[in-house]
């Protein structure tokens, strides 16, 4: 392998820049070339490439977003799109790819690898933390800290006005952010897709909370929750059934995806980038580089895509006890 291409794909996540930097510098350290591919697979199809050396990634370890930009490419899902991408890589002399992204991005990498035998290595980057084979994805820790900081602020106003707040956090299919940030911020209830609390139990719990002397409450809800009502419908439902509650809604949205990565995400990104490049140089391909029990671990891409990242159900019990 003489030249590695690196791209970021799917939803951006804090720590992606630190991972790009790590890939570029590890290539330089091993005296191989590196090119950055802009806008994920779309840039691969359009040949939007840039040679990268150790100085092209100066001062980005602390930056949110991704300097390579990101996209969700529909064209790469077609064999014609992938053929164009392959031709561009061959013309640019690229022999292997590092793909930083979530499961959609890994699916693209896997298909591409099967079709062309092109060496690929994945680095999990998504705030949702919903990837099998790693305890942490890049950006997750930063997003947790952002959410906790914001809920602390919401708590100030909730408590001044004796209000109940529904706070919706990201997590398309997974409740990792909601559960962990919810516990960290002292939420009364946490609604996640992995557990159906049900409307009756939610009302019960809110009644109990009022009766126990709490004057304000925070309920954290993952956007992918399956309680059957969106966060605004939940507000109406609770106000109808528990008129003693004055309810407000706060949807945190994309602010959760921005900001400077935490130290944890920067260190993780650095470690994953080194391992991704060195694994390719060792002749490995079609793996995701993750972290398990604080050790860097390779998981076949196929498993990383198909496997389910489990929620620690004990955390739900901890949350219940904490809201006593
Ligand atoms: O996968 C990360 C994520 O932020 C999800 O939590 C969210 O559902 C989705 O991306 C939003 O995607 P977009 O930025 O394309 O609206």
Boltz pocket constraint, residues with backbone or C-beta under 6 A from the ligand:
constraints:
  - pocket:
      binder: B
      contacts: [[A, 11], [A, 12], [A, 102], [A, 126], [A, 127], [A, 128], [A, 170], [A, 171], [A, 172], [A, 223], [A, 257]]
      max_distance: 6.0
